[in-house]
Amino acid sequence: MCDQVRGDIRRGILGTRPPARRLDDMIRDDRQYRAMQERVLRFRLALTSIETANDLNDPRKRQAGIDAMRAQLDALERELQAYDTKRNRSERDR
């Protein structure tokens, strides 16, 4: 692979996924909070859809996918809860 293509991949020009959020990247304001709430809602709907689907795929793969989605949903909900706690604490300190 040439250096130009390697650099393009690192910068995300070729459509690769954006870098994962770091653990210390927390919701910083109400706009991000509302966007995260919407993301959690869509994630819940997708998870429910997958859980209730009657597909013929390998049940182990299906369950692994469901478990991964539940773990991601839990992480998103913890992030919302952390922001709620932070916001409530700052309102109480006023």
N, C-alpha and C positions, 0 to 999 in steps of 0.2 A: 504494500500500500504506500503510495507516495506521501510525502510530508504535507502537501496541500490538502489532500483528502483527510489525512489524520487530524489536521488542524480544524478542518470544517466539521468533523464529527465532534471534536471537543467543544466547539462553539455551538453545536446544535443546528447547523445550517442544513444538514441532510435529513432533518425531521426526526432525530432521535428524541427520546423522552427528556424532559427537563430534569435537572438534578433533583434528587429527593430533598425534601425539607430537612434541615438539621433539627435535632431535638430541641435546641434552644430557640428555634424560630417559633415564637408563640404569636397568637392573635394579638395585634397591637392596638386596634381601634374598633369602633362599632361597625364600621363598614366591612372590615374583614370578618367580624363576628357574624353579621347577617349573611355574608357569602358562605361562611362555613356552615351555618344552619341550613342553608339551601343545599349545600353539598351533602350534608348528613341525611337530609330528607330524601334526596335522589338515591343515595347509597342504600338507605333502608328499603326503598321501593324496589331497587334492583335486586337486593338480597331476598326480599319476599318473593319476587318473581322467580328467581332461580330455585328457591326452596320449594315452591309449589309446582314448578314445571315437571311434567311427566316425560322426561326425555329418555332416550335409549343409550346414552353415553355410559361409559364405565362408572359405576357408582362410587368407586374409590376416588377417581379424579373429581367427580362432582362434589363429593364430600370435602375433599381437600380445597376445592375452590370456595365452597361455602365457609369453611373454617377460616380461610385467608380473608374473605370479605368480612366475617365477623370480627376478626382481629383488627382489621383496618377501621371498621366502624367504631370499635371500642376506643381506639386511639384518637379518632376524631372527636368522639364524645368527651373523652378526658380533656382534650384541648379546649372544648367549649366550657367544660366545668371549671378548668383552671382560670379561664378568662372571667367567668362569672364570679369566682372567688376573689380575684384581683379587683374587679370592678366594685363589688360589694364592700370590700375592705377600704378602697379609696373613698367611696361615698360615705362610709361610716366615719372616716377620719376627718371629714369636712366640718 
